[in-house]
Amino acid sequence: MRFKLPRTYKLLLALAVVVGPFYWLMFTEDGRRRSDLFILHILGKPSFNIAYDRLSGAVTHADIEEQFPKVDFQCAERQSSLGDEVCGAEIASFNGLPARRTLLHYGAGRLTALRLDYRPHYHGLLTESLRNGLGEPSEEAGGSTLRWQAEGGTIVVPATAPETDANAVLMWLAPALTGNY
């Protein structure tokens, strides 16, 4: 016995196969995020995937360079309350979320602070991933920032989605600096 599919069914199935992935890529949050990541990686920018719980004041400049050989950090000596050296790099993503750049501050060769400039559109996904990994945050500065206290330091992000790229910043501070902020 030979089974034959109706022509309408074949047409609908073909349309679903063609339109389904396109719809997912263009109209779902996850599809847009993955499309953005793909395009950013095609443009040649590297990923910077670091575990929040692995950040600590014990991390050295050499540790970061060894862990992320594809990230082209440009370093310069610069005295500030965050340390005596700053290294920056353009990146495509941070822990699976589209990002722009990262700045790492070092004091005496040890990581003291990390600044991540992310894309404001993904603020909700960023805060959700922080909540999933580190628990519920405390609200600081009159409710304008969220703060997570981790074993290796403190993570701070804006409480609401930033309106501009300049305000879309995640900061990690080593325990020695947390008292200053």
For each residue, the residues with C-beta under 8 A, 3 or more apart:
1:
2:
3:
4:
5: 9 10
6: 9 10
7: 10 11
8: 11 12
9: 5 6 12 13
10: 5 6 7 13 14
11: 7 8 14 15
12: 8 9 15 16
13: 9 10 16 17
14: 10 11 17 18
15: 11 12 18 19
16: 12 13 19 20
17: 13 14 20 21
18: 14 15 21 22
19: 15 16 22 23
20: 16 17 23 24
21: 17 18 24 25
22: 18 19 25 26
23: 19 20 26 27 28
24: 20 21 27 28 30 31
25: 21 22 28 31 32 34 35
26: 22 23 31 32 35
27: 23 24 31 32
28: 23 24 25 31 32
29: 32 33 125
30: 24 33 34
31: 24 25 26 27 28 34 35
32: 25 26 27 28 29 35 36
33: 29 30 36 37 96 97 98 122 125
34: 25 30 31 37 38
35: 25 26 31 32 38 39
36: 32 33 39 40 98 119
37: 33 34 40 41 92 93 96 98
38: 34 35 41 42
39: 35 36 42 43
40: 36 37 43 45 92 93 98
41: 37 38 44 45 47 92 93
42: 38 39
43: 39 40 92
44: 41
45: 40 41 90 91 92
46: 68 70 71 72 89 91 92
47: 41 70 91 92 93 94
48: 68 71 89 91 93 94 99 102 116
49: 93 94 95 96
50: 54 55 67 68 94 95
51: 54 55
52: 55 130 133 134 148 150 155 172
53: 133 134 150 151 152
54: 50 51 59 152
55: 50 51 52 59 111 114 150 152 153 172
56: 59 111 151 152 153 174
57: 110 111 112 152 153 174 175 176
58: 110 152
59: 54 55 56 63 64 110 111
60: 63 64 109 110 111
61: 64 65 75 85 87 106 109 111
62: 65 66
63: 59 60 66 67
64: 59 60 61 67 68 73 87 104 111
65: 61 62 68 69 73
66: 62 63 69
67: 50 63 64
68: 46 48 50 64 65 71 73
69: 65 66
70: 46 47
71: 46 48 68 89 91 102
72: 46 89 90
73: 64 65 68 87 88 89 104
74: 87 88 89
75: 61 85 86 87 88
76: 85 86 87
77: 84 85
78: 84 85 86
79: 84
80: 83 84 86 105
81: 177 180
82: 86 105 107 112 113 177
83: 80 86 105 106 107 108 112 113
84: 77 78 79 80 106 107 108
85: 61 75 76 77 78 105 106 107 109
86: 75 76 78 80 82 83 103 104 105 106
87: 61 64 73 74 75 76 103 104 106
88: 73 74 75 101 102 103 104
89: 46 48 71 72 73 74 101 102
90: 45 72 100 101
91: 45 46 47 48 71 94 99 100 101 102
92: 37 40 41 43 45 46 47 98 99
93: 37 40 41 47 48 49 96 97 98 99
94: 47 48 49 50 91 97 99 102 116 118 170
95: 49 50 129
96: 33 37 49 93
97: 33 93 94 118 119 122 125 126 129
98: 33 36 37 40 92 93 118 119 121 122
99: 48 91 92 93 94 102 116 117 118 119
100: 90 91 117 118 119 165
101: 88 89 90 91 116 117
102: 48 71 88 89 91 94 99 114 115 116 117
103: 86 87 88 114 115
104: 64 73 86 87 88 111 113 114 115
105: 80 82 83 85 86 111 112 113 114 115
106: 61 83 84 85 86 87 109 110 111 112
107: 82 83 84 85 110 112
108: 83 84
109: 60 61 85 106
110: 57 58 59 60 106 107 174
111: 55 56 57 59 60 61 64 104 105 106 114 174
112: 57 82 83 105 106 107 173 174 176 177
113: 82 83 104 105 171 172 173 174 177
114: 55 102 103 104 105 111 170 171 172
115: 102 103 104 105 169 170 171
116: 48 94 99 101 102 169 170 171 172
117: 99 100 101 102 165 168 169
118: 94 97 98 99 100 122 123 126 168 169 170
119: 36 97 98 99 100 122 165 168
120: 123 161 162 163 164 165 167 168
121: 98 161
122: 33 97 98 118 119 125 126
123: 118 120 126 127 157 158 160 161 162 168
124: 127 128 161
125: 29 33 97 122 128 129
126: 97 118 122 123 129 130 157 170
127: 123 124 130 131 137 146 157
128: 124 125 131 132
129: 95 97 125 126 132 133
130: 52 126 127 133 134 137 146 148 155 157
131: 127 128 134 135 136 137
132: 128 129
133: 52 53 129 130
134: 52 53 130 131 137 148 150 155
135: 131 148
136: 131
137: 127 130 131 134 146 147 148
138: 146 147 148 149
139: 143 145 146 147 159
140: 143 144 145 146 147 156
141: 144 145
142:
143: 139 140 159
144: 140 141 158 159 160
145: 139 140 141 156 157 158 159
146: 127 130 137 138 139 140 156 157 158 159
147: 137 138 139 140 154 155 156
148: 52 130 134 135 137 138 154 155 156
149: 138 154
150: 52 53 55 134 153 154 155
151: 53 56
152: 53 54 55 56 57 58 174 175
153: 55 56 57 150 172 173 174 175 178
154: 147 148 149 150 172 173 175 178 181
155: 52 130 134 147 148 150 170 171 172
156: 140 145 146 147 148 170 171 172 173 181
157: 123 126 127 130 145 146 169 170 171
158: 123 144 145 146 161 162 167 168 169
159: 139 143 144 145 146
160: 123 144
161: 120 121 123 124 158
162: 120 123 158 165 166 167 168 169
163: 120 167
164: 120 167 168
165: 100 117 119 120 162 168
166: 162 169
167: 120 158 162 163 164
168: 117 118 119 120 123 158 162 164 165
169: 115 116 117 118 157 158 162 166
170: 94 114 115 116 118 126 155 156 157
171: 113 114 115 116 155 156 157
172: 52 55 113 114 116 153 154 155 156
173: 112 113 153 154 156 177 178 181
174: 56 57 110 111 112 113 152 153 177 178
175: 57 152 153 154 178
176: 57 112 179
177: 81 82 112 113 173 174 180 181
178: 153 154 173 174 175 181
179: 176
180: 81 177
181: 154 156 173 177 178
